[in-house]
Amino acid sequence: MQRYSIFSLLRNALSYHEGWERAWRAPELKPAYDVVIIGAGGHGLACAYYLARDHGITNVAVLERGWLGGGNTGRNTTTIRSNYLRDESIKFFDASVQLYEELSRELNINIMFSQRSQVDVIQTWPKLRDLRRRSMASELQGADYRLISTEEVYRRIPILADLQRSRLPVIGGAVQERAGVARHDAIAWGYARQADAAGVEIHQNTEVTGIARSPRGEVTGVETNRGAVRAGKVAIVVAGNTTQVAAMAELRLPIQSYNLQAFVSEPIKPVVHVQVNCPDAGMYVSQSDKGELLAGGAIDQASSFRQTPRYSVLEDAVTALIEMFPIFRRVKLMRQWGGTIEFAYDASPIISKTPVPGLYVSCGWWGGFKAIPIGGRTLAYTVARDEPHPLNAPYSLQRFDRLNFLMEPGTVTNR
């Protein structure tokens, strides 16, 4: 595998950048593999990489019905944080932040990880109570999330409107200094390059149409639009469409899918230097390196698999944005889009083996981009050893059988 560096960049510049190696191969689909991963998004590719790196399992096929990273990995708003409430969630997501901090070096690709911090603007007393509780839980687990004063909020976000006489005045804030953003495409490309170099095969435009099972019920492989593929283990990692794929194995899961929208503006000069979340107003915003304002709000109220905009939701988010930042009222929107996200009944993800022998799932990711490294690593551990990693043991599917819910209000900060 060709290593990326300043020297390789200069060397290839002499040949007009026509000598770069392919980032990953396009092999022929074999009739059998040890493991088949359905879904070449961030979590699926990370799982393949860690299967090869940590467990020596390289006879792996990653099957993607579209193009690599073309699903929710390319539709998210790139936030990385660990300001959760439950001890299990804080440990899990903080481990992911730590992995992100070293990921550019490990994957040999610049993921553009920018730890610019996230500031939660607090405007109601119930939210202040909620975030105070969350900050105390974070302190007990050694994670950085703390309350700040109103003056500190305005110092960190100087263009925030003077809301002290409004219907929802700013009464405080909370900040996680290590929170940040990263380039979502680079995450997918980096994991794909390294997994491919280890021997994993990535097959794009390969749609899984069925999951094959033996008369005793265990998984024996998958059916695809390119033929049947045998496998001893199959992992479903198809954020947003898990219920549909799991139904191929007659498996019902306790999750629902919703449409979540986001939008970006035309580029403007840098004015927002942190990630801003306004849970009481129902809006969040950050600014990209290109100067675009990246913003969003609440989910659609009805469960669906749609990925097109619902203008009432867009209007609510824009109204909240203008209320918090009147300076943006003349900025033009450039585009908007929707992504299908999943919501487990207790708002925590599921990383688990299933009642179907040989079948594993990683799903329920409401904002799964922040958990790609640790989600892929713990899923790989579960698939390789047929038992959960200590970090994902609380996210077992069996918790729903015993009503041992892991209720997590920190999953989305504006609900």
C-alpha positions in Angstrom: 0.0 0.0 0.0 1.3 3.4 -1.0 2.0 5.6 2.1 0.6 9.1 2.1 3.1 11.8 3.1 4.4 15.2 2.0 7.1 13.4 0.1 4.6 11.2 -1.9 2.5 14.3 -2.6 5.6 16.1 -4.0 6.7 13.1 -6.0 3.3 12.5 -7.6 3.0 16.3 -8.4 5.8 15.8 -10.9 3.7 13.3 -12.8 0.5 15.5 -12.6 -0.8 13.1 -9.9 -1.4 10.3 -12.4 0.7 7.8 -10.6 -1.3 7.3 -7.4 -2.2 3.7 -6.5 -5.9 2.7 -6.2 -7.0 3.3 -2.6 -8.7 -0.1 -2.6 -9.1 -3.0 -5.0 -12.2 -4.1 -6.9 -11.9 -7.9 -6.7 -14.1 -10.6 -8.0 -16.7 -11.8 -5.5 -15.7 -15.2 -4.1 -18.2 -17.9 -3.3 -17.3 -18.1 0.4 -15.8 -16.0 3.3 -15.3 -16.4 7.0 -17.2 -13.2 7.7 -19.6 -11.1 5.6 -20.3 -7.5 6.7 -23.4 -6.0 5.1 -22.8 -2.3 4.8 -19.7 -0.3 3.7 -20.3 2.7 5.9 -18.1 3.9 8.7 -19.0 1.2 11.2 -18.9 -1.6 8.7 -15.5 -0.6 7.4 -14.1 -0.1 10.9 -15.3 -3.5 11.9 -13.5 -5.1 8.9 -10.3 -3.2 9.7 -10.3 -4.2 13.4 -11.2 -7.8 12.5 -8.0 -7.9 10.5 -5.8 -5.9 12.8 -6.9 -7.2 16.2 -8.1 -10.7 15.5 -6.2 -11.8 12.3 -9.4 -12.5 10.4 -8.8 -11.3 6.8 -11.1 -13.5 4.8 -13.8 -10.9 5.1 -16.2 -9.4 2.5 -17.8 -6.0 3.0 -20.9 -5.8 0.8 -22.4 -2.4 -0.2 -25.4 -2.0 -2.4 -24.3 1.5 -3.4 -20.9 3.1 -3.1 -18.5 3.1 -0.2 -19.5 5.6 2.4 -22.6 6.7 0.4 -25.1 6.2 3.2 -25.4 7.9 6.5 -21.6 8.2 6.8 -21.8 10.9 4.1 -25.0 12.5 5.4 -24.2 13.2 9.0 -23.2 16.5 10.6 -19.7 15.2 11.8 -20.1 15.9 15.5 -17.8 14.0 17.8 -18.5 14.2 21.6 -18.9 12.1 24.7 -21.1 14.3 27.0 -23.6 11.5 27.9 -25.3 10.7 31.1 -25.0 7.0 31.8 -21.7 5.6 33.0 -21.7 3.0 30.3 -22.3 5.6 27.6 -19.7 8.0 28.9 -17.0 5.3 28.9 -18.0 4.0 25.5 -18.1 7.4 23.7 -15.1 8.8 25.5 -13.1 5.8 24.3 -14.2 6.7 20.8 -13.0 10.3 21.2 -9.6 9.0 22.3 -9.4 6.8 19.2 -10.3 9.7 17.0 -7.4 11.7 18.5 -4.9 9.2 17.0 -6.9 8.1 13.9 -5.1 10.2 11.3 -1.8 8.7 12.3 -3.2 5.2 12.5 -5.0 5.2 9.2 -2.3 7.3 7.4 -4.9 9.8 6.1 -5.8 13.3 7.3 -9.3 13.0 8.8 -9.3 16.7 9.5 -10.1 16.2 13.2 -10.7 19.6 14.7 -11.3 19.6 18.5 -12.9 23.0 18.6 -15.2 22.2 21.6 -19.0 22.0 21.8 -21.0 24.6 23.8 -24.5 23.8 24.9 -26.5 27.1 25.3 -28.9 26.7 28.3 -32.1 28.7 28.2 -34.5 26.9 30.7 -34.1 25.7 34.2 -35.0 22.1 33.5 -32.3 21.9 30.9 -29.8 23.4 33.3 -30.7 20.7 35.8 -30.3 18.1 33.2 -26.9 19.3 32.0 -25.7 19.8 35.6 -26.5 16.2 36.3 -24.7 15.2 33.1 -21.6 17.2 33.9 -21.4 15.5 37.4 -21.7 12.1 35.8 -18.9 13.0 33.3 -16.7 14.2 36.2 -17.1 10.8 38.0 -15.9 9.0 34.8 -13.0 11.4 34.1 -14.6 12.9 31.0 -14.5 16.7 30.3 -17.9 18.2 30.4 -18.6 21.2 32.7 -21.1 24.0 33.3 -20.0 27.6 32.4 -21.5 31.0 33.2 -23.6 33.1 30.9 -20.7 35.5 30.5 -18.5 32.6 29.4 -21.1 31.5 26.8 -21.1 34.9 25.2 -17.3 35.0 25.3 -17.1 31.7 23.4 -19.9 32.7 21.0 -19.6 36.4 20.6 -22.1 36.6 17.7 -24.9 35.0 19.8 -27.9 37.3 20.1 -28.4 39.3 23.2 -31.3 37.2 24.5 -31.5 38.4 28.1 -34.8 40.1 27.5 -36.2 37.5 25.2 -38.7 34.8 26.0 -35.8 32.3 26.5 -32.8 34.2 28.0 -29.4 32.5 28.2 -29.0 31.3 31.9 -25.8 29.4 31.4 -24.0 26.8 29.3 -22.0 23.7 29.3 -18.8 22.9 27.3 -16.9 19.8 26.3 -13.4 21.0 25.3 -12.4 17.8 23.5 -15.5 17.7 21.3 -14.9 18.3 17.6 -15.6 17.5 14.0 -13.9 15.4 11.4 -14.2 14.8 7.6 -16.7 12.0 7.3 -15.5 10.8 3.8 -11.9 10.6 5.1 -13.0 8.3 7.9 -14.6 5.9 5.4 -11.7 6.1 2.9 -9.1 5.6 5.6 -10.7 2.5 7.1 -11.3 1.1 3.6 -7.6 1.6 2.6 -6.3 -0.1 5.7 -8.8 -2.9 5.6 -8.1 -3.6 1.9 -4.3 -3.6 2.6 -4.9 -6.3 5.2 -6.7 -8.5 2.7 -10.3 -7.6 3.3 -12.4 -7.4 0.1 -14.8 -4.5 -0.4 -17.6 -5.0 -2.9 -19.6 -2.0 -4.0 -22.9 -2.2 -6.0 -23.5 -5.6 -4.4 -26.9 -5.7 -2.8 -27.9 -8.3 -0.3 -31.3 -9.7 -1.2 -31.5 -12.5 1.3 -29.8 -14.2 4.3 -29.4 -18.0 4.0 -30.0 -20.2 6.9 -29.6 -24.0 7.5 -32.6 -26.2 8.6 -31.3 -25.7 12.2 -31.6 -22.0 11.9 -28.0 -20.8 11.9 -26.7 -18.4 9.2 -24.9 -20.0 6.3 -24.4 -17.0 4.0 -26.2 -14.3 2.0 -27.9 -14.0 -1.4 -26.8 -11.0 -3.5 -27.5 -9.5 -6.9 -24.2 -11.1 -7.9 -25.0 -14.6 -6.6 -24.9 -16.5 -3.4 -22.0 -16.1 -0.9 -21.3 -18.6 1.9 -20.2 -17.3 5.3 -20.0 -18.7 8.8 -20.8 -15.3 10.3 -22.7 -12.3 9.0 -22.9 -8.8 10.5 -25.6 -6.3 9.7 -24.3 -2.7 9.8 -26.7 -0.8 7.6 -27.7 2.3 9.6 -31.2 3.3 8.9 -32.2 0.1 7.1 -31.5 -2.5 9.8 -35.1 -3.6 10.3 -35.4 -4.4 6.6 -32.2 -6.4 6.3 -32.8 -8.2 9.7 -36.3 -9.2 8.4 -34.5 -11.4 5.8 -33.4 -13.6 8.7 -36.9 -13.4 10.3 -35.4 -11.2 13.1 -37.4 -8.3 14.6 -35.5 -5.6 16.4 -36.6 -3.0 18.9 -35.7 0.0 16.8 -37.5 2.6 14.6 -36.2 4.7 11.7 -36.7 8.4 11.4 -35.7 11.1 8.9 -33.2 13.7 10.3 -32.5 16.8 8.2 -29.5 19.2 7.9 -28.6 22.1 5.7 -25.6 24.2 4.8 -25.3 27.8 3.8 -23.2 29.6 1.3 -19.6 30.2 2.5 -19.0 33.2 4.8 -16.0 34.4 6.8 -15.3 32.5 10.0 -17.7 33.6 12.7 -18.6 30.4 14.6 -15.4 29.0 16.2 -17.1 26.2 18.2 -19.9 23.8 17.8 -23.0 25.4 19.1 -26.0 23.4 20.4 -29.2 25.1 21.5 -31.3 22.3 22.9 -34.1 24.5 24.2 -34.4 26.3 20.8 -34.1 22.9 18.9 -31.1 23.9 16.8 -27.4 23.3 16.4 -24.8 25.0 14.2 -21.1 24.8 13.4 -19.0 26.3 10.6 -16.9 24.2 8.2 -13.4 24.9 7.1 -14.8 26.2 3.8 -16.9 28.7 5.7 -20.3 27.0 5.3 -22.7 27.1 8.2 -23.8 23.5 8.9 -27.1 23.4 10.9 -30.0 21.2 11.8 -32.8 20.7 14.2 -35.3 18.0 15.3 -36.3 14.8 13.6 -39.5 14.2 11.7 -42.2 13.3 14.1 -43.4 10.2 12.2 -41.3 7.1 11.7 -40.2 6.6 8.1 -37.4 5.7 5.8 -37.6 9.0 3.8 -34.4 11.0 3.1 -36.1 14.0 1.4 -36.7 17.3 3.3 -39.8 18.0 5.2 -40.1 21.8 4.9 -42.0 22.3 8.2 -39.0 20.8 10.1 -36.6 22.9 8.0 -38.6 26.0 8.7 -38.5 25.4 12.5 -34.7 24.9 12.4 -34.1 28.0 10.4 -36.5 30.0 12.6 -34.5 28.9 15.7 -31.2 29.7 14.0 -32.3 33.3 13.1 -33.6 33.8 16.6 -30.3 32.8 18.2 -28.2 34.4 15.5 -30.0 37.3 13.8 -26.8 38.1 12.0 -27.4 35.1 9.7 -30.8 36.4 8.4 -29.4 37.4 5.0 -27.3 34.3 4.5 -28.5 32.0 1.7 -29.0 28.3 2.1 -27.1 26.3 -0.4 -28.5 22.8 0.0 -30.4 20.6 2.5 -30.7 16.8 2.8 -32.1 14.1 5.1 -30.7 10.9 6.5 -32.5 7.9 7.9 -31.4 7.3 11.5 -32.4 4.6 14.0 -33.8 4.9 17.5 -33.8 2.0 19.9 -36.5 2.0 22.6 -34.1 3.2 25.3 -32.1 5.6 23.0 -28.9 3.5 23.3 -27.3 1.6 20.5 -27.3 -2.2 20.0 -24.0 -4.0 19.3 -24.7 -7.6 19.8 -25.0 -11.1 18.6 -28.6 -12.1 17.9 -30.8 -15.1 18.6 -30.0 -16.2 15.1 -26.7 -18.2 15.4 -24.0 -16.6 13.3 -25.8 -13.2 12.9 -24.6 -10.0 14.5 -26.0 -6.4 14.5 -24.7 -2.9 15.0 -27.7 -0.6 15.0 -29.8 2.0 16.8 -27.1 4.6 16.1 -28.7 8.0 16.7 -25.6 10.0 15.8 -23.3 7.1 15.2 -20.6 9.0 13.5 -19.0 9.9 16.8 -18.8 6.2 17.7 -17.3 4.8 14.4 -13.9 3.8 15.8 -15.1 2.2 19.1 -18.3 0.8 17.5 -16.3 -0.9 14.8 -13.7 -2.2 17.3 -16.2 -3.6 19.7 -18.3 -5.2 17.0 -15.2 -6.9 15.6 -14.4 -8.2 19.1 -18.0 -9.6 19.4 -17.9 -11.2 15.9 -14.5 -12.7 16.4 -15.0 -14.1 19.9 -18.8 -14.5 19.9 -19.0 -12.6 23.2 -19.2 -8.8 23.9 -16.3 -6.5 24.6 -16.6 -5.0 28.1 -17.4 -1.6 26.5 -20.3 -2.9 24.5 -21.6 -5.5 26.9 -24.3 -3.0 28.1 -25.5 -2.7 24.5 -26.5 -6.3 24.2 -29.8 -7.1 22.4 -30.7 -9.3 25.4 -31.3 -6.2 27.6 -34.7 -5.8 26.0 -35.7 -9.3 26.9 -35.1 -8.5 30.6 -36.4 -4.9 30.3 -32.9 -3.9 31.5 -33.1 -0.6 29.5 -30.1 1.8 29.3 -32.1 5.0 29.1 -29.8 7.7 27.6 -31.1 11.3 27.3 -27.7 12.4 26.1 -28.1 10.6 22.8 -29.4 13.8 21.2 -28.9 17.1 22.9 -32.0 18.8 21.5 -34.7 16.3 22.5 
